[in-house]
Amino acid sequence: MNYNSDFKYDLLVGQIKEQELGEVLAGKKIEVKRDLMTPRTGNVYVEFRSRGKLSGISTTEADWYCFAINSSFILIETSILKKICRRHYKKGRIFKGGDNNTSEGFLIPIMELF
């Protein structure tokens, strides 16, 4: 898309993208995760098991995952996030976390979500 300094043009482009996002998310289930460590580590933690039982990404019914980081939000389709998690699982990159380190999950660099 070419640069255009016309506010009306920019507004129209923004409104089109707002409508597209509304259509993508309409009627979808979204799981929102707040990760307080992400600003410091650059990673998000994606849980897959807690206290010996499948949980988190393993059991979610959400269509989309949303990571809330400070005042920003990163949306990713759950199916894509699961593919990323499987790669980490195959490499054995599993980390303890959660309350009292009773969960297992993946530390995924934010940039892998894009």
C-alpha positions as CSV (number, residue, x, y, z in Angstrom):
1,M,0.0,0.0,0.0
2,N,1.4,3.4,-0.9
3,Y,1.8,6.2,1.6
4,N,-1.0,8.7,1.6
5,S,-1.1,11.8,3.9
6,D,-4.9,12.3,3.5
7,F,-6.7,11.7,6.8
8,K,-9.9,10.6,5.1
9,Y,-8.0,7.9,3.2
10,D,-6.3,6.8,6.4
11,L,-9.6,6.7,8.3
12,L,-11.2,4.6,5.5
13,V,-8.3,2.1,5.6
14,G,-8.6,1.9,9.4
15,Q,-12.3,1.3,9.2
16,I,-11.9,-1.5,6.7
17,K,-9.4,-3.2,8.9
18,E,-11.7,-2.8,11.9
19,Q,-14.5,-4.5,10.0
20,E,-12.2,-7.3,8.9
21,L,-11.1,-8.0,12.5
22,G,-14.8,-8.0,13.6
23,E,-15.6,-10.5,10.9
24,V,-12.6,-12.7,11.9
25,L,-13.6,-12.8,15.6
26,A,-17.4,-12.8,15.3
27,G,-18.8,-15.7,17.2
28,K,-15.3,-17.0,18.1
29,K,-14.1,-18.2,21.5
30,I,-11.0,-16.3,22.7
31,E,-8.8,-17.3,25.6
32,V,-7.0,-14.4,27.1
33,K,-3.7,-14.9,29.0
34,R,-2.0,-12.2,30.9
35,D,1.7,-12.8,31.2
36,L,3.5,-10.4,33.6
37,M,7.0,-11.7,32.8
38,T,6.8,-11.2,29.1
39,P,8.0,-7.6,29.1
40,R,11.1,-8.7,31.0
41,T,11.8,-12.0,29.2
42,G,10.4,-11.6,25.7
43,N,8.6,-14.9,26.0
44,V,5.1,-16.0,26.7
45,Y,4.4,-19.1,28.8
46,V,1.9,-21.6,27.2
47,E,0.7,-24.2,29.7
48,F,-0.1,-27.7,28.5
49,R,-0.3,-29.7,31.8
50,S,-1.0,-28.9,35.4
51,R,-0.7,-31.1,38.4
52,G,-0.3,-34.2,36.2
53,K,-3.4,-33.4,34.0
54,L,-3.7,-31.9,30.6
55,S,-4.7,-28.3,30.7
56,G,-4.2,-25.0,28.9
57,I,-3.4,-25.3,25.2
58,S,-4.0,-29.1,25.4
59,T,-7.6,-28.7,26.5
60,T,-8.7,-25.3,25.3
61,E,-11.9,-24.9,23.2
62,A,-10.9,-21.4,22.1
63,D,-10.5,-20.6,18.4
64,W,-8.0,-17.8,19.3
65,Y,-5.5,-17.1,22.0
66,C,-4.9,-13.6,23.1
67,F,-1.8,-12.7,25.1
68,A,-2.3,-9.5,27.1
69,I,1.1,-7.9,27.6
70,N,0.9,-4.5,29.4
71,S,-1.5,-2.5,27.3
72,S,-1.0,-4.6,24.2
73,F,-2.7,-7.6,22.9
74,I,-1.3,-10.3,20.6
75,L,-4.0,-12.5,18.9
76,I,-3.1,-15.8,17.3
77,E,-5.2,-18.7,16.0
78,T,-5.1,-21.5,18.5
79,S,-4.3,-24.0,15.7
80,I,-1.2,-22.0,14.8
81,L,-0.2,-21.7,18.4
82,K,-0.5,-25.5,18.8
83,K,1.8,-26.0,15.9
84,I,4.4,-23.8,17.5
85,C,4.0,-25.6,20.8
86,R,4.4,-29.0,19.1
87,R,7.8,-27.9,17.7
88,H,8.9,-26.9,21.2
89,Y,7.6,-30.2,22.6
90,K,9.5,-32.2,20.1
91,K,12.7,-30.4,21.0
92,G,12.0,-31.1,24.7
93,R,11.8,-27.4,25.5
94,I,9.4,-27.9,28.5
95,F,9.5,-25.6,31.5
96,K,7.9,-25.7,34.9
97,G,5.7,-22.7,35.8
98,G,2.5,-21.5,37.2
99,D,1.6,-21.5,40.9
100,N,4.3,-23.3,42.9
101,N,5.8,-24.6,39.6
102,T,3.0,-27.3,39.3
103,S,2.4,-26.6,35.6
104,E,4.4,-27.6,32.5
105,G,4.5,-25.4,29.4
106,F,6.5,-23.8,26.8
107,L,8.4,-20.5,26.8
108,I,7.8,-19.1,23.4
109,P,9.6,-16.0,22.1
110,I,7.1,-13.3,21.2
111,M,8.5,-13.1,17.7
112,E,7.5,-16.7,17.0
113,L,3.9,-15.6,17.3
114,F,4.2,-13.3,14.2
